[in-house]
Amino acid sequence: MGVFIIAEIGINHNGSLEIAKQLIDMAKESGCDAVKFQKRTIDIVYTAEMLAQPRKSPWGETQREQKEGLEFGRAEYDEIDAYCKAAGISWFASAWDVESQKFLQTYNLPYNKIASAMLTHLPLLEMVAEEGKPTFISTGMSTFEQIDEALEIFRRAGCPFTLMHCVSTYPSQDEDCNVSMVRTLKERYGCSVGYSGHELGILPSVLSVAVGAEVVERHITLDRAMYGSDQSASLEKRGLDLLVRDCRLVGVVLGDGAKKLLDAEMEVEKKLRYFREP
């Protein structure tokens, strides 16, 4: 089927259902295969002390107000579910705690996602693996030993997965993207491998397909200047259009490596290989 492209909305909706819908439309129009969100239970993921800390945001002066301002609940996800079905695009989300995964289970989503930050949350991994749905597993901030332990859970459960090379910096510098890790992961684990990028441009993402990525995931935004920690590492509409176009062109351009003479070349040969005898 070619490369599977995920447009990560994440929390770039900034708590606005209208912005979320615009981002869903953007992903659909650009030719993405799915959109992804993030789901957290604020009082489980963060400590009370952390939530009480000061943080100025459009929603208030504390970390709690900022986190709660970015979090969608049942009413919003019901509408997102209906909107995506009407638009003809799949959606799913990465849960950051067990309660959030239970919440997502009620929507019977086609995919699961393990965020890089959750790779070592073994009870969450066990729960996700038991569902048996195709799961994208990001590997930012992780050692091989941590990846080994996570994949053992999915293999033991017989749950299909795609391992996603990821560098957890926002935005990632080009020299840190290390897209050759796609090959390394494929060789080490013998599984489907993808790339979840946070770079400013699209070249690392496109190159990841050339070295074997079967899935590409990128954050998207209406405007990189909007409020939010992920916005600057996201793609606006034009960038997303180019990403989808170029990722889908990689296989065409690489070809099969067989030497062949095209009919069109033979016509050119008649013009360029005309030798006049002396």
N, C-alpha and C positions, 0 to 999 in steps of 0.2 A: 504494500500500500504506500510505501514511501515514508518519509519522516513525519512523525506525529508532533504537531505544534500546539503547545499549551500557552495561552495568554494568562499570566497570573495577575489578577486584579488585587488579590491580597487584601490590604487595608487601604489601598489607594482610592477607594470610594469616599474616604473621609467621613464615614457615617451617613452618607447621602444615598438613598435608594435611587434617586434620579441619576446621579453620577455613575452608580453601579450599572444601571441600564444603558447609559451611553457607552460605557466601556464594553459591555456585552455586545452591543451593536457594532462597535469598532472592531472587536475580535472577529465577529461573524463576517463583516464586510471585507476584512483583510484575508480571510480564508483559513483562520485558525480552526483546530479540531475541537478544542475545549477551552473553557475558562475555569480558573481556580480561585478560591477564596481562602481565608484563614478563620478558624473558629477557636475561641478561648473562653474558658470560665475564669474570669478575672481573679476571683478570690482563691482559686486553686493554683493558677500559674504564677501569681505574684504574692509576695509576703505583704502583710498589713503595713509593715515598716516602709517597704518600698513604695506602696501605693499612697502613703501619707506624705511622701517627699514632694517638694515643690517642682512643678513643671508647667510653665506657661504654655497654653494652647488655646485654640478657638473655643474650647469647652470649659475652661477654668484655669485654676492655678496649681492643681496637684496632678500627680501621676494617675491617681484613680480617675479623675475627671477626664483626662486625656484617653486612658485605656477604654473607659466606658463609652466615650464619645465615638470611638472607632469600631465598636462591637455591634454587629447585627444580632437580632434575636429571631424568635419564631415567626413573627409577622413579616419581617424583611425577607427571611429565607423562603417562606411560602411564596412570596411574590417573585423572588429570584427564580425559584424552581419553575413556576408557571411561565415566567418571561422567557427563560431559556428553552423550554419546551416549545413555546410558540415561535421562537426564533430559529429553532432547529439546530441548537448547539448544546453539547454536553457541558455540565458543570460538576465540580466536586470541590473539596476543601481539605486542607491539612488541619487536623485537630492537634491542639497543644496540650490536651489532657484527656483522661478517660471519659469524663462526663461530656466533653465536647464530641468525642467519637460516638458516644451513645446518641447524642442529639442528631448527628449526621446520619446515623443508621436509619433514622425514620424516613429518610428521603430515598432510600434504595438507589444510591448513586452508582454509576458504572465503574468508578475508580476510587482508590484511596491514595493518600500522599503522606509520607513521613518527612517532615521538615528536618533540615540538618540539625537544628537545635534539639530535636526529639529523638535522634538516632540512638541515644543511650537510655531512653525512657522505656525499659524493657517491658513493663506491664502494658503500656500502650501498644508496643510492637506486637506482643502476644495477642492482644485483642483484635488488632487490625488483621494480623495473619490468619486468625481463626475465621474471618469473614470470607477468605478465599478469593477476594476481588483483585484484579490487576492493580498493583501498587507501585507508585513511583517513590524511590527511596533516595533522598539527597544526602550527600556525603561531606558537606562543608564542615570544617573544624574537627574532622574525624581521622583517627588512625586506622591502619589496616586491621589492627586487632579489634577495634570497636566495630568496624564494618563486618568482620568475620562473625562476631557474636550476634549482630543484628540479622545477618543473612541466614545463620543457622536456625533462627526462629522461623523465618519464612519458608526455608526448605523443609524443615520438620513438619510444618503445617501443610505443605504442598501448595502454597500460595504463590501465584505467578507475580514476578516483580521486574522492574527495570531500575537498575542502579544509575543514579544521576551524579556525574561529576559536577562539583560545585565549589566555588570559592566564596566564602561568606564575608566579603567586604562590599561596601555599598557607597560609591561604585567601585568595581574592581579595576585595577590598572591592567593594561594589556599584557604587560610582562609577567603578571601574576596569574593569568587565566590558565596557562598550562593545559591546553586542550588535548595534548598528547596523552593525558591521563585517561581519556576515553579508551584508547587502545590498551593502556595498562590494566584498567579495570576489566575490560573484556577478556584479556589474556589470563588474568589472575582468577576471575570468577566464572568465566565461561557462560555469561548470561547476557541478556539484553542490556545495553548501556545507553544513557542519554546525557544531556548537558543542560544544567540549570545555570544561566549566566546572569551576572550583575554588572557587566561592562557598560560603558557609555555608548559604544557603537554596536555594529552587528557582525564585524569580521570574525571574532572568536566563535560566535554561535554558528556562523556559516561554515567555518573551518572544522568545527566539531563534527558536522555531518560528513565532511570529506574524510575524516579519520574514523568514522564508524558509528556516530551517534544516531540512534533510531528515534529519539525523542528530543525535542528542544523546548525549553521552558524559559520565558522571559516575562518580567513585570511590564505592565502597560499603564499608561497614564494619559489623561487629557492634556496635561501641561506639566512639564518637569518643574516648573516654578511653584506649583501648588504646595501647600503645607504637607509635610510627611517625610519620614526617614527613608522611605523607599522610592520617592518620586524621582530623585536625580539619577537613579540606576534603572529607570524605566524607559520604555519606548513610547513615543507619541505616534500618532496615526501613520505619518509618512515613514517613520523608521520601521514600524510593524509591517507595513506593506512591503518594504524592501526585504525585510527579514524573511517573510513567508515566500516571496518570489525567489530569492537567492537560495534559500534552503532547499526548495523544491527543484531548483535547477542543478544542484550539485551532482546528482546522479546522472542527469542527462549529459552534463559537460564532461564528467569523468569517463563515461562510456565503458566499454568492456575490455579495453586494452588490446583488442585484436587488430592487426594491421590489415587495412582494407583500402581499396581505391574506389572512391565515390564516382558515380556517373558524372556528377558535376565537375569533378576533377579531370576526368577524361576529356571533357569538352575544353577545359582550360589548357590541358596538355597539347591539344591540337594547335593552339595559338602560341604557347610559350616554348614548345620543343620543335619548332620549325627550323630546320637547318638548311641553309642554302649551300649547295656544293660549290667549292671554289672553281 
